[in-house]
Amino acid sequence: MVAAMRVHVTNAAVQEAACRALGDITIGAGKQLSMHIQVVVDAGTLPQIVAAMHAHAANAVVQAAACRALGGITYGNNACCDARSQVAADAGALSQIVAAMRAHATSA
């Protein structure tokens, strides 16, 4: 999935589908889920999500899917979640989320 995001960064449909899939696989609970999320992070997904947000700033659907994926990856209150949140922040996720909120304030 990350490879497809890298190769097709300008294709909004690919970015949306990948972000939706990442959001789907990172929602839930349990140790197994935490391990799956870490595999996603280790594959370099966070910078690719941020790249998708940057490349498709005007696309509210891509922005929503990307924000959901980021939320699923970084949600929680333990050391692993804190580390993933820092990786997301280092990749520029916070500024992209703020930009998406500003650009799409009227989107539901």
Secondary structure as UniProt FT lines:
FT   HELIX           2..7
FT   TURN            8..10
FT   HELIX           12..25
FT   HELIX           31..42
FT   TURN            43..44
FT   HELIX           45..55
FT   TURN            56..58
FT   HELIX           60..74
FT   HELIX           79..90
FT   TURN            91..92
FT   HELIX           93..103
FT   TURN            104..106
//
